[in-house]
Amino acid sequence: MKSNVDFTQINKKTYDITLKSGRILNILPPTLSMINDLNAMIEDHPLESAYQLVYCIFNHNRNKVTVPIEEIEQQYDKFDINAIIADYTMFCREILKDPN
């Protein structure tokens, strides 16, 4: 029996976020390197690294929209950044627990 996987047809769960600008992003599940970065961030997250992580999260989207780091630094304070990382972490955990 022959089977194949068509990666163009896989419907991935997304983490949907509405930016302060009103733009909606459909963030894709994390890659292995993003998971490693996120795990490192949980242990020790200097503010500059946290902004860089949110930049990576925002720009890993299905919409193919680029959000400049300057926009993130200007519009989001450290409480916003922490909330985004915490919520995306929960999304990642849900993805990892999903048996499908």
C-alpha positions in Angstrom: 0.0 0.0 0.0 1.5 3.3 -1.1 0.8 6.5 0.8 2.1 10.0 0.7 1.9 13.2 2.6 1.1 16.4 0.8 2.4 19.2 3.0 0.6 21.8 0.9 -2.7 20.3 2.1 -2.0 20.0 5.9 -4.2 22.2 7.9 -2.1 23.4 10.8 -3.5 25.0 14.0 -2.7 28.6 14.3 -2.3 31.0 17.2 -4.4 34.0 16.2 -3.4 37.4 17.6 -4.7 40.9 16.9 -1.9 43.4 17.0 -2.4 46.9 18.5 -2.6 48.2 14.9 -5.7 46.0 14.4 -3.9 43.6 12.0 -4.7 39.9 12.7 -1.9 37.4 12.4 -2.3 33.7 12.1 0.9 32.5 13.8 2.0 29.0 12.8 3.1 26.3 15.2 6.7 26.7 16.4 9.6 25.1 14.7 12.1 23.1 16.8 14.5 26.1 17.0 11.6 28.3 18.1 10.8 25.8 20.8 14.4 25.7 22.0 14.5 29.5 22.1 11.2 29.6 24.0 12.4 27.0 26.5 15.6 29.1 27.1 13.5 32.2 27.5 11.4 30.6 30.2 14.5 29.9 32.2 16.2 33.2 31.8 14.6 36.0 29.7 16.4 39.3 29.5 14.1 41.9 28.1 16.0 42.3 24.8 15.8 38.6 24.1 12.1 38.6 25.0 11.5 41.3 22.3 13.5 39.2 19.8 11.4 36.2 20.6 8.2 38.1 20.1 9.6 39.3 16.8 10.2 35.7 15.8 6.7 34.7 16.9 5.0 37.5 15.1 6.9 36.9 11.9 6.2 33.1 11.8 2.8 33.7 10.4 0.6 32.3 7.7 -0.3 35.8 6.4 3.3 36.3 5.2 3.3 39.7 7.0 6.5 41.1 8.4 6.3 43.0 11.7 9.5 45.1 12.2 11.3 44.8 15.5 11.0 48.6 15.8 7.2 48.4 15.7 7.2 45.8 18.5 9.7 47.8 20.6 7.6 51.0 20.2 4.1 49.6 20.7 4.5 46.8 23.3 5.8 47.2 26.8 7.4 44.5 28.9 4.0 43.4 30.3 2.6 43.0 26.8 5.7 41.0 25.8 5.4 38.7 28.9 1.7 38.1 28.1 2.4 37.2 24.5 5.2 34.8 25.5 3.1 33.2 28.2 0.1 32.7 25.9 2.2 31.4 23.0 3.9 29.0 25.4 0.4 27.6 26.3 -0.3 27.3 22.6 3.0 25.4 22.1 2.2 23.0 25.0 -1.2 22.3 23.5 0.4 21.5 20.1 2.9 19.2 21.7 0.2 17.4 23.7 -2.0 16.8 20.7 -1.6 13.2 19.6 -2.7 14.0 16.1 
